[in-house]
Amino acid sequence: MQKTDFRNWVVGAKVRVPVASGGTRPYINFDNAASTPAFKVVLETVSDFLKWYSNVHRGCGYKSKLSSWAFEQSRSRIYGFVKASPDDKIVLFTRNTTESINHLASRFPFAENAVVLTTVMEHHSNELPWRKAARVVHVSVLPDGRIDEDDLQARLREHRGRIALLAVTGASNVTGYINPVHRYAAWAHEAGAKIFVDAAQLAPHRPIDMKDSGNAEHLDYLAFSAHKMYAPFGIGVLVGERNVFEQGDPAMVGGGTVDIVTLENAYWTDLPDKEEAGTPDIVGAVALGAVLKAYGEIGWPALIEHETRLTAHALEKLRHLPGVALFGDADPSNARNRLGSIPFNVGGYPHAFIAAVLSHEWAIGTRSGCFCAHPYVKCLLNVNGKEAKAMEERILKRDRSAIPGLVRASFGIYNTEGEIDVLAEALGAVAEGRFMDGYILDRERGEYARNNFPEGFDKILKL
């Protein structure tokens, strides 16, 4: 596939949206780290499947058998995508990465006084669930936002024998750093721990190899979501050690999890059904299977090359703009070794205001705030303890107007260098104070909007 084809693969890549000056502009979506649009081939597969849709497993009708086949085909394709063996790994379907991590936190066999080692870089979803299951110890980050590997090794030594799990992101949703998770896996295993990788950001952009369990660098557990991979139909994946899930009670109980139920007892069925209570997201599984096939057709070299070029172009354009401050690695020559997620601020303007101007006046969709990674963003911004405490007190009083944060532009396979040029032009205008008047701050939400902006949602979508 040629690079010029990527844009044609995506649903809605060419829509126009209203802007505050009147009329419309082509929408530029730079919020792909949050969620991606659907590939056309995924939408087509889902549409084709819906006429055959039925509930899976135990149904005797043709549609049920076809749906069951499609559901399990997707599961099989995941094994290949992450290079895991069904002999020792199990693929479980969940709603999203967050549910996958909560699922693992409830099922992992933690010993009393066990430690989960995680990092300040993590998304809240790879930090908060562990607090309910074990003692959480945090590895610090360096001033540029990278994980402090000296501190990681020190914490592994300090808590050796008590660390049950090292939980680390494969790639940061804020700065785009890609972590050397296989090296970390070897360190964790040497310390007697397992490793879990939050691959929500990694899976859409880089190949994954969990490796054979006999390899010191193998990954024990991994999770990702389809909605960040051009299949936004609501399914997540947890891949983990089969023997762990074979033991004990399932995380959720109910229909499909049992072989026999009496009024006194329940006898759990085999994996994966044991851990997938109720009717699953069958359409989401079909969509995920379709997008994994599409990834194979695109090929990782073409995808990585395109996104590397975008990231390098953006860093080159933005780092020379007066008043624009980039966070993390801003070196264009290193773009291949990171993801296209670029956090920034402009002058002294609030991050939420910048994002509002980009949206209302330039039709550029970004995301602002702390990106569900509050401790990490506070480190990047050098927010001290006194400032953090004052911020917490204001939030508890329902005033989010002064929350420190960043604006994030994150790229997908369908974005173009021309769109990045528009972003650079827009940020240059903001830095020079060239934007419209009339923005109104909602102090409780911490968001800016323009009065009487013609959103017209009810005219666009009939619900």
MARTOR-214340 format. One record per residue (C-alpha): residue number from 1; residue in three letters; x, y, z. Coordinates in pm, 1 decimal, m for minus. Example, Ala and Ser with C-alpha at 12.3 -4.5 7.8 and 13.67 -1.06 7.14 Angstrom:
! MARTOR-214340
ATOM seq type     east    north       up
ATOM   1  ALA   1230.0   m450.0    780.0
ATOM   2  SER   1367.0   m106.0    714.0
This chain:
! MARTOR-214340
ATOM seq type     east    north       up
ATOM   1  MET      0.0      0.0      0.0
ATOM   2  GLN    128.1    347.0    m88.8
ATOM   3  LYS    126.3    629.4    164.1
ATOM   4  THR   m130.3    819.2    m45.6
ATOM   5  ASP   m382.8    542.2     13.4
ATOM   6  PHE   m400.5    570.0    391.7
ATOM   7  ARG   m648.2    856.8    401.4
ATOM   8  ASN   m895.7    667.8    186.3
ATOM   9  TRP   m903.1    382.8    436.8
ATOM  10  VAL  m1069.6    587.1    711.8
ATOM  11  VAL  m1438.1    666.1    766.6
ATOM  12  GLY  m1500.8   1041.3    801.0
ATOM  13  ALA  m1150.8   1156.2    707.7
ATOM  14  LYS  m1287.6   1419.2    470.4
ATOM  15  VAL  m1580.3   1569.0    663.7
ATOM  16  ARG  m1615.5   1942.6    716.1
ATOM  17  VAL  m1729.0   2107.5   1040.2
ATOM  18  PRO  m1856.9   2455.0   1126.4
ATOM  19  VAL  m1616.1   2719.8   1252.9
ATOM  20  ALA  m1673.3   3039.4   1447.0
ATOM  21  SER  m1600.1   3269.0   1153.0
ATOM  22  GLY  m1886.1   3115.5    957.9
ATOM  23  GLY  m1893.9   2838.5    702.8
ATOM  24  THR  m1701.2   2516.1    742.2
ATOM  25  ARG  m1347.5   2381.5    731.0
ATOM  26  PRO  m1209.7   2031.4    675.2
ATOM  27  TYR  m1189.2   1860.9   1013.1
ATOM  28  ILE   m837.7   1774.1   1126.0
ATOM  29  ASN   m842.0   1498.8   1386.7
ATOM  30  PHE   m530.9   1505.3   1602.2
ATOM  31  ASP   m689.4   1318.0   1891.8
ATOM  32  ASN   m601.7    964.8   1785.5
ATOM  33  ALA   m435.4    869.6   2114.3
ATOM  34  ALA   m779.4    894.5   2274.4
ATOM  35  SER   m963.0    700.9   2003.9
ATOM  36  THR   m940.0    649.3   1630.4
ATOM  37  PRO  m1206.0    656.6   1359.9
ATOM  38  ALA  m1299.9    330.5   1189.5
ATOM  39  PHE  m1131.6    181.2    889.7
ATOM  40  LYS  m1375.9    153.3    601.1
ATOM  41  VAL  m1298.9   m216.7    568.2
ATOM  42  VAL  m1392.7   m265.5    934.0
ATOM  43  LEU  m1724.2    m86.2    887.3
ATOM  44  GLU  m1792.4   m293.3    576.6
ATOM  45  THR  m1712.2   m616.4    760.5
ATOM  46  VAL  m1940.5   m521.2   1048.1
ATOM  47  SER  m2220.7   m429.1    807.1
ATOM  48  ASP  m2181.2   m761.9    627.0
ATOM  49  PHE  m2179.4   m949.2    956.9
ATOM  50  LEU  m2491.9   m785.1   1101.8
ATOM  51  LYS  m2727.7   m976.7    874.1
ATOM  52  TRP  m2580.0  m1295.1   1019.2
ATOM  53  TYR  m2562.3  m1172.3   1379.2
ATOM  54  SER  m2673.3  m1404.6   1656.4
ATOM  55  ASN  m2556.5  m1488.4   2004.7
ATOM  56  VAL  m2250.0  m1706.9   2029.7
ATOM  57  HIS  m2185.2  m2049.3   2179.6
ATOM  58  ARG  m2443.6  m2319.8   2244.5
ATOM  59  GLY  m2681.9  m2190.2   1977.6
ATOM  60  CYS  m2803.0  m2453.8   1731.1
ATOM  61  GLY  m2904.6  m2222.5   1447.2
ATOM  62  TYR  m2688.6  m2143.2   1145.8
ATOM  63  LYS  m2650.8  m1775.5   1240.9
ATOM  64  SER  m2537.7  m1865.3   1591.3
ATOM  65  LYS  m2282.6  m2108.9   1456.4
ATOM  66  LEU  m2152.6  m1852.0   1208.5
ATOM  67  SER  m2133.9  m1584.3   1480.5
ATOM  68  SER  m1949.6  m1823.8   1711.1
ATOM  69  TRP  m1703.2  m1903.6   1434.0
ATOM  70  ALA  m1638.8  m1532.9   1365.0
ATOM  71  PHE  m1600.2  m1459.5   1736.3
ATOM  72  GLU  m1339.5  m1730.8   1781.9
ATOM  73  GLN  m1164.6  m1642.4   1456.4
ATOM  74  SER  m1097.0  m1300.2   1604.7
ATOM  75  ARG   m956.5  m1457.6   1920.2
ATOM  76  SER   m726.3  m1676.3   1708.9
ATOM  77  ARG   m608.9  m1375.2   1511.0
ATOM  78  ILE   m510.9  m1198.1   1835.3
ATOM  79  TYR   m274.6  m1481.9   1924.7
ATOM  80  GLY    m92.0  m1419.0   1599.7
ATOM  81  PHE    m98.3  m1041.1   1639.2
ATOM  82  VAL     82.5  m1050.3   1975.5
ATOM  83  LYS    279.3  m1370.0   1898.8
ATOM  84  ALA    142.2  m1562.9   2195.7
ATOM  85  SER     89.9  m1939.0   2221.0
ATOM  86  PRO   m250.1  m2077.4   2323.6
ATOM  87  ASP    m59.6  m2352.3   2503.1
ATOM  88  ASP     33.6  m2119.9   2787.5
ATOM  89  LYS   m158.9  m1798.4   2719.0
ATOM  90  ILE   m530.4  m1721.1   2712.6
ATOM  91  VAL   m693.2  m1437.4   2518.0
ATOM  92  LEU   m989.7  m1285.4   2701.6
ATOM  93  PHE  m1233.3  m1028.9   2567.3
ATOM  94  THR  m1329.4   m728.8   2783.1
ATOM  95  ARG  m1484.5   m388.7   2717.0
ATOM  96  ASN  m1155.2   m197.9   2695.4
ATOM  97  THR   m800.7   m180.8   2833.0
ATOM  98  THR   m921.3    m37.4   3163.2
ATOM  99  GLU  m1150.8   m332.2   3222.0
ATOM 100  SER   m872.7   m570.1   3120.9
ATOM 101  ILE   m644.4   m427.6   3388.7
ATOM 102  ASN   m916.7   m435.6   3652.8
ATOM 103  HIS   m988.4   m795.4   3551.1
ATOM 104  LEU   m625.8   m893.5   3597.4
ATOM 105  ALA   m601.5   m705.7   3927.9
ATOM 106  SER   m894.3   m908.5   4061.7
ATOM 107  ARG   m761.5  m1244.1   3938.4
ATOM 108  PHE   m386.2  m1224.0   3988.8
ATOM 109  PRO   m276.3  m1447.3   4279.1
ATOM 110  PHE   m130.7  m1178.2   4503.1
ATOM 111  ALA     32.2  m1299.2   4822.4
ATOM 112  GLU    m12.9  m1108.5   5144.8
ATOM 113  ASN    203.5   m793.7   5150.3
ATOM 114  ALA    269.9   m824.4   4776.8
ATOM 115  VAL    402.6   m523.5   4586.6
ATOM 116  VAL    301.9   m400.0   4243.4
ATOM 117  LEU    576.8   m190.0   4092.7
ATOM 118  THR    455.1     70.4   3845.9
ATOM 119  THR    576.9    408.1   3720.8
ATOM 120  VAL    484.6    774.7   3739.7
ATOM 121  MET    442.4    764.4   3360.7
ATOM 122  GLU    131.5    547.5   3375.6
ATOM 123  HIS   m222.5    617.5   3265.8
ATOM 124  HIS   m454.3    604.8   3566.2
ATOM 125  SER   m591.4    275.2   3437.1
ATOM 126  ASN   m254.3    111.4   3497.1
ATOM 127  GLU   m222.0    252.5   3846.6
ATOM 128  LEU   m555.8    280.1   4026.1
ATOM 129  PRO   m669.2    m85.6   3984.4
ATOM 130  TRP   m353.1   m213.2   4150.2
ATOM 131  ARG   m421.4     m7.1   4462.9
ATOM 132  LYS   m721.0   m232.0   4533.6
ATOM 133  ALA   m510.7   m547.0   4515.4
ATOM 134  ALA   m165.3   m481.1   4657.1
ATOM 135  ARG     80.9   m222.5   4780.6
ATOM 136  VAL    180.0      2.7   4491.8
ATOM 137  VAL    534.9    135.0   4462.0
ATOM 138  HIS    615.2    398.4   4199.6
ATOM 139  VAL    923.5    432.6   3984.7
ATOM 140  SER   1013.1    794.3   3912.9
ATOM 141  VAL   1062.7    965.1   3577.6
ATOM 142  LEU   1347.6   1185.2   3458.5
ATOM 143  PRO   1296.8   1558.0   3392.5
ATOM 144  ASP   1235.8   1489.7   3021.8
ATOM 145  GLY    961.1   1241.0   3109.8
ATOM 146  ARG   1142.7    913.2   3043.0
ATOM 147  ILE   1129.8    635.5   3301.4
ATOM 148  ASP   1424.6    655.8   3540.1
ATOM 149  GLU   1577.0    312.5   3478.5
ATOM 150  ASP   1825.1    350.2   3762.2
ATOM 151  ASP   1530.4    401.1   3996.6
ATOM 152  LEU   1348.4    105.2   3841.1
ATOM 153  GLN   1643.1   m122.8   3910.3
ATOM 154  ALA   1679.1     18.5   4261.0
ATOM 155  ARG   1311.9    m51.7   4340.3
ATOM 156  LEU   1346.7   m405.4   4200.2
ATOM 157  ARG   1640.5   m463.9   4434.5
ATOM 158  GLU   1471.0   m298.1   4731.4
ATOM 159  HIS   1152.3   m503.7   4707.4
ATOM 160  ARG   1301.5   m822.4   4566.1
ATOM 161  GLY   1100.4  m1126.7   4669.1
ATOM 162  ARG    788.3   m918.2   4738.7
ATOM 163  ILE    722.2   m778.8   4390.6
ATOM 164  ALA    441.9   m976.4   4233.5
ATOM 165  LEU    407.4   m766.9   3920.1
ATOM 166  LEU    580.6   m491.1   3728.3
ATOM 167  ALA    300.1   m297.5   3555.1
ATOM 168  VAL    430.4    m62.8   3285.9
ATOM 169  THR    301.2    107.0   2976.0
ATOM 170  GLY    437.4      0.5   2641.1
ATOM 171  ALA    417.8    360.5   2519.7
ATOM 172  SER    313.1    682.4   2690.2
ATOM 173  ASN    m20.6    833.7   2593.1
ATOM 174  VAL    123.5   1176.4   2677.9
ATOM 175  THR    478.6   1200.6   2542.6
ATOM 176  GLY    480.1    906.2   2303.4
ATOM 177  TYR    785.6    747.8   2462.2
ATOM 178  ILE    819.0    379.0   2372.5
ATOM 179  ASN    948.3    178.2   2666.2
ATOM 180  PRO   1191.4   m114.3   2627.7
ATOM 181  VAL    945.9   m356.0   2785.3
ATOM 182  HIS   1143.7   m667.9   2697.9
ATOM 183  ARG   1444.9   m536.7   2886.1
ATOM 184  TYR   1216.7   m452.4   3178.1
ATOM 185  ALA   1068.6   m802.3   3155.9
ATOM 186  ALA   1413.4   m959.0   3199.7
ATOM 187  TRP   1478.3   m738.0   3500.7
ATOM 188  ALA   1139.8   m823.2   3652.8
ATOM 189  HIS   1181.9  m1196.6   3600.6
ATOM 190  GLU   1529.0  m1188.9   3752.0
ATOM 191  ALA   1372.6  m1026.9   4060.6
ATOM 192  GLY   1108.0  m1300.8   4078.5
ATOM 193  ALA    823.4  m1088.9   3942.9
ATOM 194  LYS    587.9  m1106.8   3645.9
ATOM 195  ILE    535.6   m821.1   3401.3
ATOM 196  PHE    215.4   m665.4   3269.7
ATOM 197  VAL    229.5   m430.4   2970.6
ATOM 198  ASP    m42.6   m174.0   2905.4
ATOM 199  ALA    m31.2   m182.9   2525.6
ATOM 200  ALA   m324.7     52.5   2461.4
ATOM 201  GLN    m93.7    301.5   2287.8
ATOM 202  LEU    167.8     54.9   2165.7
ATOM 203  ALA    m55.5   m192.7   1981.5
ATOM 204  PRO   m188.1     54.2   1719.1
ATOM 205  HIS    159.6    173.2   1621.3
ATOM 206  ARG    420.8    m99.6   1673.2
ATOM 207  PRO    436.7   m478.9   1638.6
ATOM 208  ILE    414.7   m682.0   1959.0
ATOM 209  ASP    597.4  m1004.6   2038.6
ATOM 210  MET    511.8  m1152.4   2378.1
ATOM 211  LYS    783.3  m1415.5   2318.2
ATOM 212  ASP    794.9  m1774.3   2436.5
ATOM 213  SER    767.8  m1825.5   2811.9
ATOM 214  GLY   1115.6  m1979.9   2812.4
ATOM 215  ASN   1264.7  m1648.0   2701.8
ATOM 216  ALA   1373.9  m1423.5   2991.0
ATOM 217  GLU   1231.0  m1124.3   2801.9
ATOM 218  HIS    882.0  m1268.9   2754.9
ATOM 219  LEU    574.8  m1068.6   2852.0
ATOM 220  ASP    345.4  m1241.8   3100.7
ATOM 221  TYR     38.7  m1020.4   3060.0
ATOM 222  LEU    m73.1   m763.2   2808.5
ATOM 223  ALA   m385.0   m556.0   2731.1
ATOM 224  PHE   m506.3   m330.3   2451.2
ATOM 225  SER   m825.9   m188.6   2298.9
ATOM 226  ALA   m975.4   m200.3   1950.3
ATOM 227  HIS  m1106.3    157.4   1966.8
ATOM 228  LYS   m751.5    293.1   1940.5
ATOM 229  MET   m687.8     68.4   1638.3
ATOM 230  TYR   m948.9    188.3   1386.4
ATOM 231  ALA  m1214.7    m51.3   1515.0
ATOM 232  PRO  m1422.0    161.5   1758.5
ATOM 233  PHE  m1693.7    m93.1   1828.1
ATOM 234  GLY  m1626.7   m145.7   2196.1
ATOM 235  ILE  m1396.9   m435.5   2277.8
ATOM 236  GLY  m1077.7   m482.3   2474.9
ATOM 237  VAL   m828.5   m766.0   2507.2
ATOM 238  LEU   m643.9   m921.8   2799.4
ATOM 239  VAL   m374.5  m1177.3   2722.8
ATOM 240  GLY   m228.1  m1363.7   3017.7
ATOM 241  GLU   m104.4  m1682.9   3170.8
ATOM 242  ARG   m355.9  m1958.8   3117.2
ATOM 243  ASN   m277.3  m2140.9   3441.9
ATOM 244  VAL   m358.2  m1833.6   3653.3
ATOM 245  PHE   m709.2  m1800.5   3509.8
ATOM 246  GLU   m769.6  m2174.6   3533.3
ATOM 247  GLN   m743.5  m2146.5   3911.8
ATOM 248  GLY   m995.6  m1985.0   4145.7
ATOM 249  ASP  m1325.1  m1814.6   4082.7
ATOM 250  PRO  m1385.6  m1597.9   3775.4
ATOM 251  ALA  m1378.0  m1220.2   3803.1
ATOM 252  MET  m1746.2  m1198.5   3710.3
ATOM 253  VAL  m2002.5  m1475.2   3740.1
ATOM 254  GLY  m2325.3  m1550.9   3560.3
ATOM 255  GLY  m2435.5  m1688.8   3227.9
ATOM 256  GLY  m2173.8  m1879.4   3032.2
ATOM 257  THR  m1924.4  m1918.5   3317.1
ATOM 258  VAL  m2048.7  m2252.6   3449.4
ATOM 259  ASP  m2088.8  m2617.4   3355.4
ATOM 260  ILE  m2333.9  m2704.2   3631.1
ATOM 261  VAL  m2539.2  m2496.6   3874.0
ATOM 262  THR  m2741.7  m2632.0   4162.5
ATOM 263  LEU  m2912.4  m2439.5   4439.2
ATOM 264  GLU  m2605.2  m2508.1   4651.9
ATOM 265  ASN  m2307.7  m2510.0   4412.6
ATOM 266  ALA  m2165.5  m2383.2   4085.6
ATOM 267  TYR  m1899.1  m2559.9   3882.8
ATOM 268  TRP  m1697.0  m2328.7   3659.8
ATOM 269  THR  m1650.2  m2410.9   3294.5
ATOM 270  ASP  m1328.5  m2403.9   3093.5
ATOM 271  LEU  m1142.6  m2101.4   2960.6
ATOM 272  PRO  m1209.4  m1865.6   2798.1
ATOM 273  ASP  m1582.6  m1891.6   2879.2
ATOM 274  LYS  m1509.9  m1903.3   3250.8
ATOM 275  GLU  m1379.6  m1544.3   3240.6
ATOM 276  GLU  m1629.8  m1398.9   2991.3
ATOM 277  ALA  m1960.3  m1376.5   3175.8
ATOM 278  GLY  m2277.0  m1293.1   2985.0
ATOM 279  THR  m2323.8  m1208.5   2620.7
ATOM 280  PRO  m1996.9  m1067.8   2487.0
ATOM 281  ASP  m1940.9   m785.1   2241.1
ATOM 282  ILE  m1965.9  m1004.7   1933.6
ATOM 283  VAL  m1970.7   m715.3   1687.4
ATOM 284  GLY  m1666.5   m564.1   1858.0
ATOM 285  ALA  m1479.9   m892.7   1825.0
ATOM 286  VAL  m1562.8   m914.7   1454.5
ATOM 287  ALA  m1444.9   m555.5   1407.9
ATOM 288  LEU  m1118.8   m629.8   1588.0
ATOM 289  GLY  m1060.9   m937.4   1376.2
ATOM 290  ALA  m1115.9   m730.1   1063.5
ATOM 291  VAL   m876.5   m455.6   1166.6
ATOM 292  LEU   m601.7   m700.3   1258.3
ATOM 293  LYS   m631.0   m842.8    908.7
ATOM 294  ALA   m607.6   m487.0    772.1
ATOM 295  TYR   m291.3   m423.4    973.0
ATOM 296  GLY   m141.3   m727.9    807.0
ATOM 297  GLU   m228.5   m592.2    464.2
ATOM 298  ILE    m85.3   m247.4    537.2
ATOM 299  GLY    231.9   m390.8    689.0
ATOM 300  TRP    422.8   m249.8    984.1
ATOM 301  PRO    706.1    m96.4    774.7
ATOM 302  ALA    464.0    121.1    577.6
ATOM 303  LEU    268.9    227.7    886.5
ATOM 304  ILE    579.1    308.6   1090.1
ATOM 305  GLU    740.6    495.6    803.2
ATOM 306  HIS    432.7    713.2    750.6
ATOM 307  GLU    385.6    797.1   1118.5
ATOM 308  THR    758.5    860.0   1163.9
ATOM 309  ARG    749.9   1110.1    878.6
ATOM 310  LEU    447.6   1285.2   1032.3
ATOM 311  THR    607.2   1305.6   1375.4
ATOM 312  ALA    939.4   1434.4   1244.8
ATOM 313  HIS    761.4   1696.5   1033.9
ATOM 314  ALA    552.3   1812.3   1330.2
ATOM 315  LEU    850.2   1838.5   1564.7
ATOM 316  GLU   1048.9   2031.8   1304.9
ATOM 317  LYS    762.9   2275.9   1248.0
ATOM 318  LEU    654.2   2325.1   1609.1
ATOM 319  ARG    989.7   2349.1   1785.3
ATOM 320  HIS   1080.0   2663.0   1589.8
ATOM 321  LEU    753.9   2845.1   1663.2
ATOM 322  PRO    804.3   3135.3   1908.3
ATOM 323  GLY    597.7   3085.7   2221.9
ATOM 324  VAL    533.0   2714.6   2164.7
ATOM 325  ALA    680.8   2484.7   2430.7
ATOM 326  LEU    711.3   2114.2   2350.5
ATOM 327  PHE    736.9   1850.3   2622.1
ATOM 328  GLY    920.0   1519.5   2602.0
ATOM 329  ASP   1154.0   1434.1   2315.6
ATOM 330  ALA   1144.5   1716.6   2060.2
ATOM 331  ASP   1423.7   1583.2   1836.3
ATOM 332  PRO   1288.3   1517.3   1483.3
ATOM 333  SER   1577.1   1280.2   1408.2
ATOM 334  ASN   1452.1   1046.7   1683.3
ATOM 335  ALA   1094.3   1032.4   1555.9
ATOM 336  ARG   1117.9    664.3   1460.8
ATOM 337  ASN   1181.7    570.9   1823.2
ATOM 338  ARG    865.1    730.4   1960.9
ATOM 339  LEU    496.2    760.6   1882.2
ATOM 340  GLY    327.4   1060.1   1722.3
ATOM 341  SER    186.9   1200.1   2044.6
ATOM 342  ILE    314.3   1553.9   2102.2
ATOM 343  PRO    223.6   1755.6   2414.5
ATOM 344  PHE    270.1   2131.6   2411.3
ATOM 345  ASN    162.6   2464.5   2553.9
ATOM 346  VAL    153.3   2809.6   2395.2
ATOM 347  GLY    268.2   3122.6   2575.7
ATOM 348  GLY     82.4   3189.0   2897.5
ATOM 349  TYR   m253.6   3076.2   2763.3
ATOM 350  PRO   m446.9   2804.7   2948.9
ATOM 351  HIS   m426.6   2467.7   2777.0
ATOM 352  ALA   m806.1   2443.6   2757.2
ATOM 353  PHE   m821.4   2784.5   2586.8
ATOM 354  ILE   m566.3   2680.6   2324.6
ATOM 355  ALA   m761.8   2364.6   2247.8
ATOM 356  ALA  m1084.9   2565.7   2219.4
ATOM 357  VAL   m932.5   2811.8   1971.4
ATOM 358  LEU   m792.2   2526.4   1762.3
ATOM 359  SER  m1135.2   2368.4   1750.3
ATOM 360  HIS  m1361.6   2670.7   1704.5
ATOM 361  GLU  m1147.9   2865.6   1459.9
ATOM 362  TRP   m935.7   2604.7   1283.3
ATOM 363  ALA  m1145.0   2283.8   1301.0
ATOM 364  ILE   m854.1   2103.2   1464.7
ATOM 365  GLY   m945.1   1839.0   1721.0
ATOM 366  THR   m689.6   1797.7   1998.9
ATOM 367  ARG   m716.0   1704.4   2364.9
ATOM 368  SER   m612.6   1912.8   2663.9
ATOM 369  GLY   m560.2   1853.6   3033.7
ATOM 370  CYS   m369.8   1572.5   3203.0
ATOM 371  PHE   m483.8   1285.1   2979.1
ATOM 372  CYS   m570.4   1053.9   3270.6
ATOM 373  ALA   m206.4   1074.8   3380.7
ATOM 374  HIS   m213.8   1343.2   3649.9
ATOM 375  PRO    110.9   1254.9   3834.1
ATOM 376  TYR    303.8   1232.0   3506.4
ATOM 377  VAL    182.3   1563.5   3366.9
ATOM 378  LYS    253.0   1736.1   3698.6
ATOM 379  CYS    610.6   1608.7   3675.1
ATOM 380  LEU    645.9   1733.5   3318.3
ATOM 381  LEU    517.5   2075.6   3426.7
ATOM 382  ASN    728.6   2082.8   3745.1
ATOM 383  VAL    422.1   2138.2   3962.6
ATOM 384  ASN    544.6   2146.3   4322.9
ATOM 385  GLY    368.2   2000.7   4623.8
ATOM 386  LYS    223.2   2332.1   4739.6
ATOM 387  GLU     82.3   2405.6   4393.6
ATOM 388  ALA    m59.1   2054.9   4365.7
ATOM 389  LYS   m232.1   2086.7   4701.7
ATOM 390  ALA   m387.7   2419.7   4608.6
ATOM 391  MET   m508.0   2268.2   4281.8
ATOM 392  GLU   m668.4   1974.8   4464.6
ATOM 393  GLU   m852.9   2210.9   4699.1
ATOM 394  ARG   m992.8   2410.7   4406.5
ATOM 395  ILE  m1106.2   2096.4   4225.5
ATOM 396  LEU  m1282.9   1970.6   4537.8
ATOM 397  LYS  m1470.0   2302.3   4535.1
ATOM 398  ARG  m1570.4   2223.8   4174.7
ATOM 399  ASP  m1341.2   2483.8   4021.5
ATOM 400  ARG  m1130.2   2329.8   3745.2
ATOM 401  SER  m1044.3   2659.8   3580.0
ATOM 402  ALA   m676.0   2660.2   3675.9
ATOM 403  ILE   m581.6   2293.1   3646.8
ATOM 404  PRO   m229.9   2269.2   3504.3
ATOM 405  GLY   m211.4   2068.7   3186.7
ATOM 406  LEU   m103.3   2041.4   2826.8
ATOM 407  VAL   m249.1   2026.7   2479.7
ATOM 408  ARG   m184.3   1701.7   2292.9
ATOM 409  ALA   m176.2   1644.4   1918.7
ATOM 410  SER   m166.6   1273.0   1836.4
ATOM 411  PHE   m140.4   1134.0   1485.9
ATOM 412  GLY   m294.5    841.5   1304.4
ATOM 413  ILE   m209.2    662.0    985.0
ATOM 414  TYR   m445.7    882.7    781.9
ATOM 415  ASN   m311.0   1222.1    892.5
ATOM 416  THR   m102.0   1429.0    653.8
ATOM 417  GLU    187.2   1671.8    660.7
ATOM 418  GLY    m47.4   1934.9    519.4
ATOM 419  GLU   m269.0   1901.3    826.6
ATOM 420  ILE     36.1   1948.7   1047.0
ATOM 421  ASP    117.3   2265.3    854.6
ATOM 422  VAL   m231.3   2396.1    941.8
ATOM 423  LEU   m168.2   2315.1   1309.2
ATOM 424  ALA    159.7   2506.2   1299.1
ATOM 425  GLU    m11.7   2804.2   1136.6
ATOM 426  ALA   m285.5   2797.5   1400.7
ATOM 427  LEU    m40.2   2777.8   1691.4
ATOM 428  GLY    161.2   3062.4   1544.3
ATOM 429  ALA   m153.9   3273.1   1535.3
ATOM 430  VAL   m240.0   3185.7   1895.6
ATOM 431  ALA    113.2   3268.7   2011.4
ATOM 432  GLU     79.8   3611.5   1846.2
ATOM 433  GLY   m260.8   3672.6   2006.2
ATOM 434  ARG   m449.2   3642.1   1677.8
ATOM 435  PHE   m776.2   3477.8   1773.0
ATOM 436  MET  m1137.9   3582.6   1808.5
ATOM 437  ASP  m1294.3   3740.1   2116.2
ATOM 438  GLY  m1590.5   3594.4   2298.6
ATOM 439  TYR  m1457.4   3278.7   2461.4
ATOM 440  ILE  m1640.2   3192.3   2781.7
ATOM 441  LEU  m1484.2   2987.8   3062.3
ATOM 442  ASP  m1693.8   2724.9   3239.0
ATOM 443  ARG  m1511.4   2725.3   3573.3
ATOM 444  GLU  m1664.4   2402.1   3695.9
ATOM 445  ARG  m1563.2   2209.6   3384.8
ATOM 446  GLY  m1247.7   2404.7   3314.1
ATOM 447  GLU  m1346.2   2436.4   2947.6
ATOM 448  TYR  m1380.7   2726.8   2706.3
ATOM 449  ALA  m1653.8   2772.1   2447.1
ATOM 450  ARG  m1796.1   3047.5   2232.6
ATOM 451  ASN  m2142.2   3180.4   2300.3
ATOM 452  ASN  m2398.8   3090.8   2032.0
ATOM 453  PHE  m2153.0   2872.8   1841.7
ATOM 454  PRO  m2363.3   2689.2   1577.4
ATOM 455  GLU  m2288.9   2328.7   1667.9
ATOM 456  GLY  m2606.1   2193.7   1508.0
ATOM 457  PHE  m2561.1   1841.3   1641.6
ATOM 458  ASP  m2932.6   1761.4   1610.4
ATOM 459  LYS  m2921.0   1845.2   1238.8
ATOM 460  ILE  m2617.1   1628.1   1175.0
ATOM 461  LEU  m2724.9   1318.4   1365.1
ATOM 462  LYS  m3083.1   1209.3   1412.6
ATOM 463  LEU  m3130.4   1028.4   1743.7
